[in-house]
């Protein structure tokens, strides 16, 4: 049976998580003075998970990995949802 990728999932929720470990390492190492709080990050992730522009962890509006964009406090949603 083929292992299918969830198109409406964040990367952290996919089986391919191991392939993206360096992205999560980058997020962990963002300087605290520019990093989103964990609460803000999770709020953003919940909004992204409901968005029609989310496709396999990427924003179809701008092409970013939403988990990386949300991790920096000053960043914003290109669709103006957060």
Order of alpha helices (4+ residues) and beta strands (2+ residues): alpha-alpha-beta-beta-alpha
